Amino acid sequence: MLCSFDGDADRVVFHRFSSISDCGDSIWSLIDGDKISCLLSIVLYNELKAANLLERFTYGVVQTAYANGASTNYLREQGVPIVVAKTGVKFLHHKALLFDVGLYFEANGHGTVLFSEKMLAHLTATDASK
């Protein structure tokens, strides 16, 4: 698995060379922002759910109308709350701030996970040894 950043490191994509094709060549696969969003969303959602934090804290994934429809359907099937914003990081970021844990990734790899002050306070006050 490889990772690529853009010049100012605010965009990330993952890619890999996988199985050999019939003609002996490696097959290159891109894990773009929609796939990154799905992977992170499911991990965070399941962890919050397992810790019984979904009743205390809000969680949501922000997508644009340009998001891959399959990613939207997949996340909804998993129970992950989705909201839609206009295209552009400034719009996605604004919507993600409405949640205690908000996540967004554009298909091009611009994205992030945001944690509210309330969530950060809870996480830092929790004794990890228990």
C-alpha positions in Angstrom: 0.0 0.0 0.0 1.3 3.4 -1.0 0.2 6.9 0.1 0.5 10.1 -1.9 0.1 13.7 -0.7 -0.1 16.9 -2.7 2.3 19.8 -2.3 0.9 21.3 0.9 -0.2 17.9 2.3 -3.9 18.7 2.6 -4.9 15.9 0.2 -4.1 12.2 0.4 -4.9 9.2 -1.7 -3.8 5.6 -1.2 -2.9 3.2 -4.0 -1.5 -0.2 -4.4 -0.4 -2.8 -6.9 -2.4 -5.9 -6.5 -2.7 -9.3 -8.2 -1.0 -10.1 -11.4 -3.2 -9.8 -14.5 -3.5 -12.6 -17.2 -0.7 -11.0 -19.2 1.7 -10.9 -16.2 1.3 -7.2 -15.2 0.5 -5.8 -11.8 -2.9 -4.1 -11.5 -2.9 -0.6 -10.0 -5.8 0.3 -7.7 -6.6 3.8 -6.4 -8.3 4.3 -3.0 -9.7 7.7 -3.5 -11.5 10.1 -1.1 -14.9 8.3 -1.4 -13.3 5.0 -0.4 -11.2 6.6 2.3 -14.4 8.2 3.7 -16.1 4.8 3.7 -13.2 3.1 5.5 -12.8 5.7 8.2 -16.5 6.2 8.6 -17.2 2.6 9.3 -14.3 2.3 11.7 -15.3 5.4 13.7 -19.0 4.6 13.6 -18.4 1.0 15.0 -16.0 2.3 17.6 -18.4 4.9 18.8 -21.2 2.4 18.8 -19.2 -0.2 20.7 -18.3 2.4 23.3 -22.0 3.5 23.7 -21.0 7.0 22.7 -23.6 7.5 19.8 -26.2 8.4 22.4 -24.0 11.1 23.9 -22.3 12.5 20.9 -23.3 13.3 17.3 -21.6 11.6 14.4 -22.0 12.4 10.7 -20.4 12.0 7.3 -20.6 14.9 4.9 -20.6 14.3 1.2 -21.2 16.4 -1.9 -23.5 15.6 -4.8 -20.4 14.5 -6.7 -19.7 11.7 -4.2 -19.8 8.2 -5.6 -23.4 7.0 -5.2 -22.3 3.6 -4.2 -20.4 5.0 -1.2 -23.4 6.9 -0.1 -25.6 3.8 -0.4 -23.1 1.7 1.5 -22.8 4.1 4.4 -26.5 4.5 4.7 -26.9 0.7 4.7 -24.4 0.6 7.6 -26.4 3.1 9.5 -23.9 5.9 9.2 -25.7 9.4 9.1 -24.9 11.3 5.9 -25.5 15.0 5.1 -24.9 16.7 1.8 -23.0 20.0 1.3 -22.1 22.1 -1.7 -18.8 21.2 -3.4 -15.7 22.6 -1.9 -13.8 22.0 1.3 -15.1 25.2 3.0 -18.7 23.9 2.6 -17.9 20.4 3.7 -15.9 21.6 6.7 -18.7 23.9 7.8 -21.2 21.0 7.8 -18.8 18.6 9.6 -18.4 21.1 12.4 -22.1 20.5 13.3 -21.2 17.1 14.7 -19.1 16.0 17.7 -17.4 13.7 15.2 -17.6 14.9 11.6 -15.9 13.4 8.7 -15.6 14.4 5.0 -13.4 13.5 2.0 -13.8 14.7 -1.5 -13.1 12.2 -4.2 -9.8 14.0 -4.9 -8.6 13.2 -1.4 -9.2 16.6 0.4 -10.7 15.8 3.7 -10.4 15.3 7.4 -12.0 14.0 10.6 -13.1 16.7 13.1 -13.7 16.2 16.8 -15.6 18.8 18.9 -14.3 20.2 22.1 -16.9 18.2 23.9 -15.7 15.0 22.4 -12.0 15.9 22.9 -12.7 16.7 26.6 -14.4 13.3 27.0 -11.6 11.4 25.3 -8.9 13.1 27.3 -10.8 12.6 30.6 -11.4 8.9 30.0 -9.0 6.6 31.8 -7.6 4.4 29.0 -6.4 1.8 31.5 -10.0 0.7 32.3 
